[in-house]
Amino acid sequence: MNALLILVIADFVSGWIAAWINGELRSMKGYIGIAKKVGIFLIVTVAHTIDGVLGDLHYLRDAVIFFYIANELLSIIENYGKMGLYVPEVLLKAVAVLESKGGNKKGAESDASAK
């Protein structure tokens, strides 16, 4: 859970910096981004509650946390690219493949969450 918290903060900060560099800072997008980040922890809380009802195992909570960790890492990589920093080609390809296979709307989310 600590790793997720650190990555959520890193994603928000890197997105904010990328938006500032590109002249795209908007307070409403920032508020929406914060709300989405709070939503991540609400979903983790719901998963933890469901696990508690099902027994002592935490498979659902852990799966949700790992999903969001991966999602935040992808968003941070995208934000670095938006900052004009070098991102290895293999990481860019991995982001593109994961987004296309998952039907992920992460680009829109990272824009909103980071500003």
N, C-alpha and C positions, 0 to 999 in steps of 0.2 A: 504494500500500500504506500510505503514511503517513496518507492521508485516512481509510482504513478503520480504522486503529488509533485515530486521534483520535475517530472517530465511535463506535467500540465503547466506548471509555472514557467518552465523553459520554453514551452511552445508559445505561451502567451507573450512572453518577453521578446522572443525571436520574431514573432509575428508583428509585434508593435514596432520593433526596430525596422523590420522590412517595410512596413507601411510608412514609417517616418522617412526612410531613405527614398522611397518612391513617391512621396508627397500624397499619400492616400489615407492619412489618419482621419478617422471619423469617429466621434464620440458614440454615436448610436451603434455602430458596428462593434465598438469596444464593449458596450453594455450587453449586446447580444452575445458576444464571445464569452463574457464572464458568465452569463446565464447558462450557456452551453457547458462550460467547465463545471459549474455547480451541478448541472444535470448528470454529468459523468459520475459524480460521487453519489448522487441519488440512485442511479442505476446500480452501482456497486452495493449500496445499502440494501436495496430491494433483493439483489441476488444473495447477499449475506443472510437476510431474513428468511428467504426461501430455503437456503441450506440449513438454517437452524431448525426449521419445521421438519425437514427431511432427515435430520440426524446430525451427527458430529462432523461429517465430512464437508469440505468446503470446495467441492469441485466446481459448482456454478459460479461462486464468487471469484475463485481463482481464474476461471476461464474468462469471465468478464474483465477482470483486471488485466490479464495478458492481452486481451483484444485491445483495450484502450491504451496500454503501453505501446503496442505496435502502431496503433493509430497516431499517437502523439509523436513517436519517432519519425513516422512518415511526414507528418506535418512540419516537424522541425527541419527535416531535410529540404522540404519544399521552401520553407522560409529562408533557409540559408541560400538557396538558389535565387530567390527574389532579392536578397541583399547583394547579389552579385559576387558572392563568395564561391570558390571552386567546390563543386560537388562531383565526386568521382562518377564517371559514366555508368558504372555498374549499379550504383545506388539510384541514379536517375531512371535507369531501365527497370530496376526492381519496383520503384514507386509507380511507374507507368503500368507495369504488368499487374501489380496488386490492385490498382485503381480500376483497370479495365475488367479484371476478373470478378471483382467484388461489386461492380456497379457503384463504386464509392463516389459520393459527391464531396469528397474531402477538400477539393480545391475551393469550393464555395464556402465550406465550413472554416477552413483555415484563414481565408480572407476575412470572414466575419469575426472569428474568434481572436484574431491577432491584433485587431485595430481598436 
